[in-house]
Amino acid sequence: MYSQSIPLVRRLRPELRTILLVWIALVAITVLAWGLTPENPGDGSALDGILVSVIVVLGMIKSRLIIRHFMEVRSAPRWLRIGTDAWAIILWLALLGINLHR
C-alpha cells in the first residue's frame, strides 16, 4: 500500500530514473527549440542570429546528453568523455559559425 503513494520516478532504480529525467529534458529542449524557430527565416534581423545561436546551444546540450547517457559514455574512461565533449564543442561551434557567417 505504501509503495503506491510514492511517485513512480522515485520507485525506479537510480540509473533508470536518470535516463527518464534525461529523456524528459531532451523532449523539453526539443519543444523549446521548435518554439524558438523564427517564423520568417532569412529576413536578416539581429533577432534571427540570436535565435539561431540559442537553438544551436540547445542542440549542443542535447547532443551531450545523448552521448553521455544513451551511448554510455558517462561510465567510459576519462579520455573518452573529454574527447567526446571536445568533439561536440568543435562540431557545434563550427555549425554556429557557418550559420552566422552566411
BALOBA-1460 file (C-alpha; in Angstrom, 3 decimals):
// residues 102
<rec num="1" residu="m" x="0.000" y="0.000" z="0.000"/>
<rec num="2" residu="y" x="2.809" y="2.410" z="0.889"/>
<rec num="3" residu="s" x="4.615" y="1.869" z="-2.414"/>
<rec num="4" residu="q" x="1.573" y="3.110" z="-4.346"/>
<rec num="5" residu="s" x="1.752" y="6.519" z="-2.683"/>
<rec num="6" residu="i" x="5.405" y="7.019" z="-3.745"/>
<rec num="7" residu="p" x="5.689" y="8.709" z="-7.144"/>
<rec num="8" residu="l" x="6.752" y="6.426" z="-9.978"/>
<rec num="9" residu="v" x="10.019" y="8.287" z="-10.612"/>
<rec num="10" residu="r" x="11.206" y="7.712" z="-7.025"/>
<rec num="11" residu="r" x="10.406" y="3.986" z="-7.198"/>
<rec num="12" residu="l" x="12.667" y="3.473" z="-10.231"/>
<rec num="13" residu="r" x="16.243" y="2.271" z="-9.922"/>
<rec num="14" residu="p" x="18.668" y="5.229" z="-9.903"/>
<rec num="15" residu="e" x="20.022" y="4.527" z="-13.410"/>
<rec num="16" residu="l" x="16.513" y="4.254" z="-14.866"/>
<rec num="17" residu="r" x="15.475" y="7.407" z="-13.038"/>
<rec num="18" residu="t" x="18.426" y="9.243" z="-14.586"/>
<rec num="19" residu="i" x="17.552" y="8.008" z="-18.071"/>
<rec num="20" residu="l" x="13.910" y="9.033" z="-17.623"/>
<rec num="21" residu="l" x="14.848" y="12.506" z="-16.392"/>
<rec num="22" residu="v" x="17.345" y="12.966" z="-19.251"/>
<rec num="23" residu="w" x="14.688" y="11.855" z="-21.744"/>
<rec num="24" residu="i" x="12.226" y="14.382" z="-20.293"/>
<rec num="25" residu="a" x="14.905" y="17.086" z="-20.550"/>
<rec num="26" residu="l" x="15.546" y="16.132" z="-24.195"/>
<rec num="27" residu="v" x="11.854" y="16.400" z="-25.009"/>
<rec num="28" residu="a" x="11.628" y="19.784" z="-23.245"/>
<rec num="29" residu="i" x="14.684" y="21.110" z="-25.112"/>
<rec num="30" residu="t" x="13.240" y="19.900" z="-28.425"/>
<rec num="31" residu="v" x="9.928" y="21.641" z="-27.785"/>
<rec num="32" residu="l" x="11.728" y="24.815" z="-26.667"/>
<rec num="33" residu="a" x="13.976" y="24.858" z="-29.759"/>
<rec num="34" residu="w" x="10.965" y="24.274" z="-32.011"/>
<rec num="35" residu="g" x="9.115" y="27.130" z="-30.322"/>
<rec num="36" residu="l" x="12.094" y="29.468" z="-30.816"/>
<rec num="37" residu="t" x="12.335" y="28.813" z="-34.554"/>
<rec num="38" residu="p" x="11.827" y="32.091" z="-36.444"/>
<rec num="39" residu="e" x="8.597" y="32.298" z="-38.418"/>
<rec num="40" residu="n" x="10.183" y="34.208" z="-41.298"/>
<rec num="41" residu="p" x="13.638" y="32.720" z="-41.696"/>
<rec num="42" residu="g" x="16.237" y="34.601" z="-43.638"/>
<rec num="43" residu="d" x="14.976" y="38.143" z="-43.206"/>
<rec num="44" residu="g" x="18.396" y="39.020" z="-41.741"/>
<rec num="45" residu="s" x="17.240" y="40.557" z="-38.496"/>
<rec num="46" residu="a" x="19.510" y="40.558" z="-35.451"/>
<rec num="47" residu="l" x="16.904" y="38.529" z="-33.611"/>
<rec num="48" residu="d" x="17.349" y="35.693" z="-36.133"/>
<rec num="49" residu="g" x="21.044" y="35.480" z="-35.267"/>
<rec num="50" residu="i" x="20.299" y="35.368" z="-31.569"/>
<rec num="51" residu="l" x="17.607" y="32.723" z="-32.031"/>
<rec num="52" residu="v" x="19.919" y="30.628" z="-34.192"/>
<rec num="53" residu="s" x="22.621" y="30.882" z="-31.530"/>
<rec num="54" residu="v" x="20.224" y="29.790" z="-28.790"/>
<rec num="55" residu="i" x="18.912" y="26.901" z="-30.896"/>
<rec num="56" residu="v" x="22.459" y="25.737" z="-31.685"/>
<rec num="57" residu="v" x="23.400" y="25.844" z="-27.995"/>
<rec num="58" residu="l" x="20.286" y="23.817" z="-27.198"/>
<rec num="59" residu="g" x="21.352" y="21.326" z="-29.874"/>
<rec num="60" residu="m" x="24.798" y="21.109" z="-28.301"/>
<rec num="61" residu="i" x="23.256" y="20.416" z="-24.899"/>
<rec num="62" residu="k" x="21.026" y="17.735" z="-26.419"/>
<rec num="63" residu="s" x="23.908" y="16.032" z="-28.189"/>
<rec num="64" residu="r" x="25.970" y="15.973" z="-24.989"/>
<rec num="65" residu="l" x="23.082" y="14.458" z="-23.036"/>
<rec num="66" residu="i" x="22.553" y="11.812" z="-25.714"/>
<rec num="67" residu="i" x="26.246" y="10.952" z="-25.910"/>
<rec num="68" residu="r" x="26.665" y="10.803" z="-22.142"/>
<rec num="69" residu="h" x="23.510" y="8.963" z="-21.165"/>
<rec num="70" residu="f" x="22.350" y="6.926" z="-24.158"/>
<rec num="71" residu="m" x="25.757" y="5.975" z="-25.590"/>
<rec num="72" residu="e" x="27.094" y="5.002" z="-22.132"/>
<rec num="73" residu="v" x="29.967" y="7.498" z="-22.229"/>
<rec num="74" residu="r" x="29.306" y="8.576" z="-18.643"/>
<rec num="75" residu="s" x="30.906" y="5.335" z="-17.419"/>
<rec num="76" residu="a" x="33.683" y="5.375" z="-20.047"/>
<rec num="77" residu="p" x="37.313" y="6.276" z="-19.375"/>
<rec num="78" residu="r" x="38.043" y="9.928" z="-18.733"/>
<rec num="79" residu="w" x="39.893" y="10.400" z="-22.050"/>
<rec num="80" residu="l" x="36.787" y="9.291" z="-23.959"/>
<rec num="81" residu="r" x="34.500" y="11.622" z="-22.004"/>
<rec num="82" residu="i" x="36.853" y="14.552" z="-22.652"/>
<rec num="83" residu="g" x="37.236" y="13.556" z="-26.298"/>
<rec num="84" residu="t" x="33.502" y="13.376" z="-26.948"/>
<rec num="85" residu="d" x="32.941" y="16.703" z="-25.188"/>
<rec num="86" residu="a" x="35.704" y="18.352" z="-27.244"/>
<rec num="87" residu="w" x="34.329" y="16.850" z="-30.468"/>
<rec num="88" residu="a" x="30.813" y="18.086" z="-29.714"/>
<rec num="89" residu="i" x="32.010" y="21.597" z="-28.842"/>
<rec num="90" residu="i" x="34.119" y="21.867" z="-32.011"/>
<rec num="91" residu="l" x="31.311" y="20.490" z="-34.181"/>
<rec num="92" residu="w" x="28.610" y="22.768" z="-32.784"/>
<rec num="93" residu="l" x="30.831" y="25.871" z="-32.818"/>
<rec num="94" residu="a" x="31.677" y="25.161" z="-36.469"/>
<rec num="95" residu="l" x="27.959" y="24.802" z="-37.288"/>
<rec num="96" residu="l" x="27.179" y="28.017" z="-35.451"/>
<rec num="97" residu="g" x="29.987" y="29.835" z="-37.245"/>
<rec num="98" residu="i" x="28.853" y="28.604" z="-40.652"/>
<rec num="99" residu="n" x="25.250" y="29.572" z="-39.976"/>
<rec num="100" residu="l" x="26.064" y="33.043" z="-38.632"/>
<rec num="101" residu="h" x="28.607" y="33.750" z="-41.383"/>
<rec num="102" residu="r" x="26.140" y="33.478" z="-44.266"/>
